[in-house]
Amino acid sequence: MSLTANTLGRRTRRPRWFILAMLGPALAGLLIFFVYPLIASVFYSFTRFDLVSPPEFIGLRNYEYLFTKDPKVWVAAGNTLWFVVILVPVRIVTALAVAYLLVRARRASGFWRTVFYLPALVPSVAGVVAFVFLFNPGTGPVNLILKSIGIQGPLWFNDPDWSKPSLLLLGIWVMGDIMIIFLAALLDVPKELYEAAELDGARSWQRGWYVTLPSIAPVLVFAVVTGVIAALQYFTEAAVASTVASGKATVGAGSGGELGYPGNSLLTYTEWLYVRGFANYQLGYASALAVLLFVVAAVFLVLLLRRVKAFSPEEAQ
């Protein structure tokens, strides 16, 4: 009996080692590129560090300066919150609406799917540069068209009141990645559910509310979670728009003054982290900013995932 038990034990241990061996590269990558940088950031957040001198432990001074004395951190946080609260819902609603229209389209649906998805393939930098050119207040085609019909166009990326809405238009234009996921989810909803709801006398909006939304709830949650994460890390589009609109050609470590143009309206939290860490060489303080961003993102995700049950079919009914 003992021999049989030992044999079975060895047979069950072999698959475990095989699974661990297969997961090894992924686990190594997780440890090297996530766990170690996270621990290092937490450590450096309690130090004064400039990449040249050895780290000097200063306790909570970085966090004290962050919450009480930093002149721009709350401006950057407010701009980032704007993108989270405005940009993410608008992109999701627009993508869902376009996907719904494509599902109902009977002719040339393949063509329109391609048209709406292609902008998502445009590199971020190229898309921002193109938008800054199109919305140039003096020579851009958009304002020239508006002027031809008697409308005085705004300054767009050169106006603090219009700079974020301009990036919002860019975000809507490149919503094809979310749209194609919503399209697949809508096509996967069983037609029997719609037929049963129609037999029960449900109207079109009721079928959408009680059948469509609960059926695609996991996809909606995925879109919201990934959208919030991307918005909290919003950097490339805002940085390129600021530097190009201000007349600069590149985003470099020495261009901290142009980031946020015009009037700090496009200064996001990650841009300010970049300026303090790589333009001012305050790596300790930048680590404190990164740790705070990680904590805020984790809280956002926990709150969002706790709301998953609200999208379930049982809750919808």
N, C-alpha and C positions, 0 to 999 in steps of 0.2 A: 504493500500500500504506500509506504514512504517513497519507494522508487517511482511509482506512478505519480505521486504528488509532486516530487521534484521535477519530473519530466514535464508535467503540465505547467509548473511554475516557470521553467526555462522557456517553454513555448509562448507563454503570455508575456514574458519580459522582452523577448526578441522584437515583437511588433512595436513595443514602446520605444526601444532604442532606435528602431528604424524610423519611427515618426519623429523623434527628437533630432535624428540626423537630417531628415528632410526639412525640418523647421529651423535647423541650425543657421543657415544664411540669413533668414528673415529675423531670427532672434538676435543674431550678431548685429545686423543693421539697426534694429530697434535700440539695442544697448549703446551702440556707437553714436548714432545720429539723433537719438531722442533722450534716453535716460542720462547719459553722460553730459550732454550740453545743458540739460535741465538742472542737474546737480551743480554743474560749474557756474551756471547763471545765478543760482541761489547763493552760492558761496561768494562770487564776485560782487553781488549786490550789497554785501556788507563791507566792502573794501573801497579804497581809492586806488584805481588802476588805470593806467594810460598806455598799456602795451609796451612801455619802455622800462619803467621802474617796477620793482616787485610790488605785488598787491599789499596795501597797508590797511589793516583792519580798522574800521571806524564805526562799527556798530550800526545803529539805525539812522545815521545822519543822512544817507541817501534817501531813505523813505521819508524822513522829516522834511527834507528839502522838496521832495516830490509833492507832498500833500500841502505844504504851507508856503513855499517860496518860488517854485518854478513858475515863471510868468506865462508860459505858453502851453504847458501840459494840459490844462483844462480846456483851452481853446481847441487843441488837437483832439482831445477826447470828445468834445462836443461835435466837431466835424465828423469824427468816426461814428458817433452815435447817430448822426443824421443819415449816414449811408446805411447803417444797420436798420433803422426804423423806416426809412423812405425807399432806398434803392432796392433792398431785398424783397419787400412785399410787392412793389411795382413790377419788378422783373418776373416774379412768380405768377402774379395775376395776368400779366401780359402774355407770358409763355403759355399759361393754361388756356387762355382765351384763343390764342392762335392755334394751339393744338386741337381744341374743340372744333374750330372752324374747319381745320384740315380734315378732321374725321368726317365731318358732314359734307365736305366737298365731293362732288360726284365726277367732275371733269378736271383734268390737269392737276390732280392732287399731288402727283409726284413732282411736277415742275415747281409748285409752290412750296413743297417741303424743301426742295433744294434751295430755293430763293431765300427762305427764312433761316435755313441752317448755315449757308455759306459764310455770313459775317462772323460766326463763331470760330471759323478757321483762320481769320485774319489775326496776325500777331498783335499783341496788346499795344506795343509801342507804335506800330504802323497805324493801327486804328485810331489812336489818340492824336497822332500827328495829322492824319487826314481830317479828323473832326475839328481840330484847331484851325486848319486851313479853311474848311467849309464854313465855319462860324466866325471867321475873321470879321471884325466889325466894319472894316473899311473896304476890303476887296473880296470878302468871302461870298460865294454864290448864294448862300442862304439870305443874307441881308440885301443882296442885290435883287433877288426875287421879291422879297418883302417890300423893298422900295418901289419896285415896278408896279405894285398894286396899292401903293399909297400908305404903307405901314413902315414906321421907323423902327428898324430892328434894334435890339439891345446890344450891349458890348460883349455879351456871352462870357467867354473865358477871361475877359479883361474887367469884368464887373463882379465885385464880391457877392452881389445878390443873385447873379445868374451863373456863376461858375459851377456850383454844385448841380443845379438843374441841367446844365450843359452835359456834365458827366452822367447824369441820370439818363439823358437821351442816348448817350453812348452805351450805357448798360442795357437799355431796351433794345438797341440795335443788335447787340451781340448775345441776345437771349436764346439763340438757337440751340445751345447745348442743353439747356433745361427743357426747351420746347420739344426736342426729339424724345426725351425721356417721358415727358407727359403724354406725348403722342402714342408711344408704345403702351403706356399704362392704360390710356383710354381705349385703345384697340383691344386690350386684353380683358375688358369688363364683359362678363357673360351677357349675351343678348337676352337670355331667358329672364334675367332680373328685370330688364326694362319691360319685357312683355308681361311679366307678372304684375309689375307696378302699374302698367297701363290698363290691365284688366281690372285692377282694384280702383281705377278712376283717378290715378295720380296724374297731375298736370306735368308739363315739361320741366318747370322749375322744381317741382317736388321730386321728379325722377332724378334730377341733377343733385339735389340736396340729400336725398335718402338712399340713392343707389350709386351715383357716380363718385361723389366725394368719399363716402366710406370705403368704396372699392379701391380707390387710388390713394388712400390715407398713408400707407407706408412710403409711397413715392413723394407725397407732399412733405412728410416729415423729413425725408432725405434732402429734398430741395431746400427746406428752411434751414436745416442744420448746416449743410455745406455753404449755403448763402451767407449765414451769419458768420461762420468761420472766415470766409473770404472777405466779408465786409470789415471785420475786426482787423484783418491784416491788409486792408486796402492801401496800396503803395504805388504800384507802377503807373496806373492811369493818372492819379492825382499828381505824382511827381513829374511825369512827362508833360502833362497839360500845363503845370505851373512854369516849368523851365522854357517850354516852347512859346507859350503865350507871353512870357516876359522877355523874349528875344534871345534866350540862350539855346545853345545847340545840344548840350549834354547835361546829364545828371551826374555830377561827381561829388567827391567828398568836400570840395571847396565851394560848392554851389548851395550851401545851406541857406543863404540869404534869399535865393529865388524859390526855394521850396515853400509852398503855401501861397504863392502869388495867385490872385491879387488880395492883398490885405489879410493874409493868413486864412483866407476862406477855404483853401484847399490843403491846409496843413493837417494831415492825419496823424494819428498816434504813432504809427510805425515810421512815418517820415521824421517826426520829432525824435524818436528813438535813434534813427539813423544819424540825424544831425549831431545829437549829443555824443553818440558813440564813435562815429567815424569822421565827423567834421571837427568836433571839439576834443576828441580823444578822451572822453570821460566814460571809459568802458564800465567802471563800477556803477555809475549812475544809470547808464544804458541798461545794464543787467537788472537793476531795480525796476526800470520801466518794463522790461521784458517779463519779469516775474509777475508784476501787476497785471499785464496783459494776459498772461497764462491763467491767472486766478479768475479774472473777469470772464474769459472765454469758457473756462470750466463751469462757472456759475451759470452762464447763459445756456450752455449745453444741458446741464442738469435740469434747469427750469423747462427747457424745451422738451426734453425727453420725458419729463413728468407729465407733460400735456399730451403725450401720445394717445392715452386712453380716451381723450376727448374726441379723437377722430375715429375711434373704433365704431363698427356698425351698431354695437349694443348701446353705446352712448348716444349715437346719432338718433336712435329711435326713442 
